């Protein structure tokens, strides 16, 4: 395996047809990561974030990539680190399951396509008694879930998120009751992560804060991205309500 230099990232961006948002975050150098290739022809690729999230792409016949994954999995077991592997390819899934059998557990998720015209034609609900606030350090200090540790895991640091990411919270009085942040972002894409105070659920607040996130994306020529676990019916229905359509199933693998 070779490490691909940043000078070749633009070539890879043109090469890949579909990938998780964090892959584009690495390629745009918004977050730190490593891109491995089987050779200089870049036929098979392995993307790695600092927090232990991986994605395989390209020719699934590469033994080098699978051997590297096996080594990374073993390292994560020995050092109690995270190991989360994304795959959008059935061929890769077969290869991964054959080679890493007994050490991994397969989960399935959906990724959606955003229908901009349908979103713009939606009826909007009027907001009463709540205030939208763009997330900065004071909001992070009082966040429901997206605290400094969250941004350190996915962004490398809170300061990197504040400089290159974005998010909004919905406040009721002095309380933050719902939040939507970019768990990953690149120049072109932003993947949404949402949390709502359990005491305020059932009021449609997740939809309102998600609209704020999406509106910001559209104003800044960014494509919003929505992914969810296939069993998360609440997220599935919220996504479709917000004009995310055509769900496509993909696999992730974690340590068993």
C-alpha positions in Angstrom: 0.0 0.0 0.0 1.1 3.5 -0.7 -0.1 6.8 0.9 -1.5 9.1 -1.7 -0.1 12.6 -1.5 -2.4 15.6 -1.3 -1.4 16.7 -4.8 -3.3 13.7 -6.1 -6.5 14.4 -4.1 -8.1 16.3 -7.0 -7.6 13.4 -9.3 -9.4 11.1 -6.8 -12.3 13.5 -6.5 -12.8 13.3 -10.2 -12.4 9.5 -10.1 -15.0 8.6 -7.4 -18.6 8.6 -8.3 -20.2 8.2 -4.9 -18.8 8.3 -1.4 -19.6 9.2 2.2 -19.3 12.9 3.0 -16.2 12.3 5.2 -14.3 11.1 2.1 -14.8 14.5 0.5 -13.8 16.2 3.8 -10.5 14.4 3.6 -10.0 15.1 -0.1 -10.7 18.8 0.5 -8.4 18.8 3.5 -11.1 20.0 5.8 -10.3 17.2 8.3 -7.1 15.2 8.7 -7.0 11.8 7.1 -5.1 9.4 5.1 -5.7 8.0 1.6 -4.1 4.6 0.8 -3.9 3.1 -2.7 -2.9 -0.3 -3.9 -0.5 1.3 -6.5 0.1 4.5 -8.4 -2.8 3.8 -10.7 -5.2 4.3 -7.8 -7.4 1.3 -8.8 -8.2 0.5 -5.1 -8.5 3.1 -2.4 -8.8 3.1 1.4 -9.8 6.3 3.2 -9.1 6.8 6.9 -10.0 9.5 9.4 -8.1 10.1 12.5 -11.0 8.9 14.6 -11.0 5.4 13.0 -13.7 5.7 10.2 -12.8 4.0 6.9 -14.1 3.7 3.4 -13.1 1.3 0.6 -13.5 2.2 -3.1 -12.5 0.9 -6.5 -11.3 -2.6 -7.5 -12.3 -5.1 -4.8 -9.8 -7.7 -6.0 -7.0 -5.8 -4.2 -5.5 -8.1 -1.6 -3.4 -5.2 -0.3 -6.4 -3.2 0.8 -8.0 -6.1 2.6 -4.7 -6.9 4.3 -4.4 -3.3 5.4 -7.9 -3.4 6.8 -7.2 -6.6 8.7 -4.1 -4.9 10.3 -6.1 -1.8 11.1 -8.9 -3.9 12.7 -6.4 -5.8 14.8 -4.8 -2.6 15.9 -8.1 -1.2 16.9 -8.8 -4.3 19.0 -5.5 -4.2 20.7 -5.6 -0.5 21.5 -9.4 -0.2 22.1 -9.8 2.2 19.2 -12.8 2.8 17.0 -13.2 0.8 13.8 -16.1 1.8 11.5 -15.8 0.7 7.9 -18.1 2.0 5.2 -18.7 0.2 1.9 -21.0 1.0 -0.9 -20.1 -2.0 -3.0 -21.5 -5.6 -2.8 -18.2 -6.9 -4.1 -16.3 -5.2 -1.4 -18.8 -6.4 1.2 -18.2 -10.0 0.1 -14.4 -9.5 0.3 -14.6 -7.9 3.7 -16.9 -10.5 5.2 -14.7 -13.3 3.9 -11.5 -11.9 5.2 -12.6 -10.3 8.5 -15.2 -12.9 9.4 -15.6 -13.4 13.2 -14.2 -10.0 14.1 -16.8 -7.7 12.6 -20.5 -7.0 12.7 -22.4 -5.7 9.7 -25.0 -2.9 10.0 -26.9 -1.3 7.2 -27.7 2.4 6.5 -29.5 4.5 3.9 -28.1 7.4 2.0 -30.5 9.7 0.3 -30.6 12.1 -2.7 -31.7 15.7 -2.0 -34.6 16.9 -4.2 -34.0 20.7 -4.2 -37.1 21.6 -6.2 -39.4 19.6 -4.0 -37.8 21.1 -0.9 -38.3 24.7 -2.2 -42.0 23.9 -2.9 -42.7 22.7 0.6 -45.0 24.5 2.9 -43.2 26.2 5.8 -44.5 26.2 9.4 -44.3 29.5 11.3 -41.9 29.5 14.3 -43.3 30.7 17.6 -41.6 31.1 20.9 -38.2 29.8 19.7 -35.0 31.5 18.5 -32.5 30.2 16.0 -28.9 30.7 16.9 -25.8 29.8 14.9 -23.6 27.5 16.9 -20.4 29.1 18.4 -18.4 28.2 21.5 -21.0 29.4 24.1 -23.6 27.1 22.5 -21.2 24.2 22.4 -20.6 24.6 26.1 -24.3 24.1 26.7 -25.0 21.7 23.9 -27.4 18.8 24.4 -25.0 16.3 22.7 -22.6 18.1 20.4 -19.9 19.0 22.9 -16.2 19.6 22.5 -15.5 15.9 22.6 -17.9 15.4 19.7 -16.0 17.9 17.6 -12.6 16.5 18.6 -13.7 13.1 17.4 -15.2 14.1 14.0 -13.4 17.4 13.3 -10.1 17.0 15.1 -10.8 20.0 17.2 -13.6 22.4 18.1 -11.7 25.2 16.6 -11.6 23.4 13.2 -15.4 22.9 13.3 -16.0 26.6 14.2 -13.7 27.6 11.3 -14.8 25.1 8.6 -18.1 23.6 9.8 -21.5 25.1 10.8 -24.6 24.4 12.8 -27.6 25.9 14.4 -29.5 25.5 17.6 -33.1 26.2 18.5 -33.5 28.0 21.9 -36.6 28.2 24.1 -36.0 30.8 26.7 -32.5 30.0 28.1 -32.6 26.4 27.0 -31.2 24.8 23.9 -33.9 22.4 22.7 -32.7 21.2 19.3 -29.5 21.3 17.3 -28.4 20.5 13.7 -24.6 20.5 12.9 -22.4 19.3 10.1 -20.9 16.1 11.3 -18.8 16.2 8.2 -18.4 18.9 5.6 -16.4 19.5 2.4 -16.5 22.3 -0.2 -19.5 20.7 -1.9 -21.3 18.6 0.7 -22.5 18.8 4.4 -23.9 15.9 6.3 -26.4 16.7 8.9 -26.5 15.4 12.5 -29.6 16.3 14.6 -30.5 16.1 18.3 -33.6 17.3 20.1 -34.2 17.5 23.9 -36.5 14.5 24.8 -38.8 16.9 26.6 -39.4 18.8 23.4 -39.9 15.9 21.0 -43.1 15.6 19.1 -43.3 19.3 18.4 -41.7 19.3 14.9 -38.6 21.0 16.2 -36.2 18.6 14.4 -37.8 19.5 11.1 -37.4 23.3 11.9 -33.8 23.1 12.8 -33.1 20.8 9.8 -34.7 23.4 7.5 -32.4 26.1 9.0 -29.4 23.8 8.2 -30.6 23.0 4.7 -31.4 26.7 3.9 -27.9 27.6 4.9 -26.5 24.9 2.6 -28.5 26.2 -0.3 -27.5 29.8 0.3 -23.8 28.7 0.2 -24.0 26.4 -2.7 -23.5 23.3 -0.5 -25.4 20.0 -1.1 -27.0 18.8 2.2 -26.6 15.1 2.9 -28.9 12.8 4.9 -27.9 9.3 6.0 -29.5 7.1 8.7 -29.6 3.6 10.1 -32.2 1.4 8.2 -34.0 0.8 11.5 -34.2 4.5 12.4 -37.8 5.1 11.2 -38.0 8.6 12.8 -34.9 9.7 10.9 -36.1 8.0 7.7 -39.5 9.8 7.8 -38.0 13.1 8.7 -35.5 12.9 5.8 -38.3 12.1 3.3 -40.4 14.9 4.8 -37.5 17.3 4.0 -37.3 16.1 0.4 -34.5 13.6 0.7 -35.5 10.7 -1.6 -34.4 7.6 -3.4 -32.8 5.8 -0.3 -29.9 3.6 -1.3 -28.7 0.9 1.2 -25.0 0.6 2.1 -23.0 -1.4 4.7 -20.9 -0.4 7.6 -18.8 -2.8 9.6 -17.8 -2.4 13.3 -15.9 -4.6 15.7 -18.0 -7.5 16.9 
